[in-house]
Amino acid sequence: MSTDSSWITTRFAIDLARPRVMGIVNVTPDSFSDGGRHARTDSAIAHCERLRAQGADILDIGGESTRPGSRPPSEAEERSRVMPVLRHALGLGVPVSVDTRHAALMREALELGADIINDVHGLRGEGVEQAVSEHPRAGLCVMHMRGEPATMQDAPAYADVVAEVSEFLAQRAARLQSLGVSAGRIVLDPGIGFGKTLEHNIALHQGIPQLLRLGFPVLVGWSNKSALGTITGKPVHERLAASVAAALNAAQRGARVLRVHDVAATVDALKTWQALEIEPARPAGHDTKSDNSP
Ligand code: HH2
């Protein structure tokens, strides 16, 4: 993947020359870090507007928590959480993603104009391939998960986590392309915390350059996750600094979309990091003080 690539979505080609921030909008009562805060339509809409104002490049709206032990809503309930918020978010001038594993909601969201489908199940669910192939102009985020949310953290084991996740993502990307989705619409995600120990998450994070060799941009979501609690010893509501550090390090390793709860802090951190990365023009062996040229 060239560094000047973009993610082509329904309405926007998202320029990935610099890392982009995907702001999380969980319209759920039970998400692991912000459950209940934006569960009502009006507060979720206000959250979309706040994240947009803070500089989110993408809004990711979800109506089902993947937290182990959370009660899956009925598809009708998930739909009633997501659709009114999506309808409003589509008017905010940024690409909008829908985080779901259900084909019917994907189809309805895409018919309304959603820009991206983000599926933690890697677009493998019943009817999902059919739904996305009917809307080949949408952007897709394909995430790796080992097992199912309820049991995925029960002693996950891999012989070589980076090779296995990479192989899975490559196969899913090839399959989507065979269904008519062009490569420029696909982004891959190693799925931090989804059937992985801390060591697996770190190996995948350090393996971002290897994942990039598959030829697709990489999205990473460390925000507030339990692995950061293991590293810092902090509870979920005290993981802002850890989340920002992980996001920056992912960007440094080549990740181009960072899925975060705390958009303002991540945007500031990225701006500062980028400003510090830019080398001032300093021609070698040339005294600029005595030089009148422009
Ligand atoms: N993580 C979560 C949900 N969706 N999508 C992608 N592509 N990558 C991720 O890492 C990812 C994701 C879990 O985080 P959150 O949405 O905050 O929690 P919950 O699933 O409990 O709503």
Boltz pocket constraint, residues with backbone or C-beta under 6 A from the ligand:
constraints:
  - pocket:
      binder: B
      contacts: [[A, 24], [A, 26], [A, 28], [A, 30], [A, 31], [A, 32], [A, 33], [A, 34], [A, 62], [A, 64], [A, 65], [A, 66], [A, 67], [A, 99], [A, 118], [A, 119], [A, 120], [A, 141], [A, 143], [A, 189], [A, 191], [A, 192], [A, 219], [A, 220], [A, 221], [A, 222], [A, 223], [A, 259]]
      max_distance: 6.0
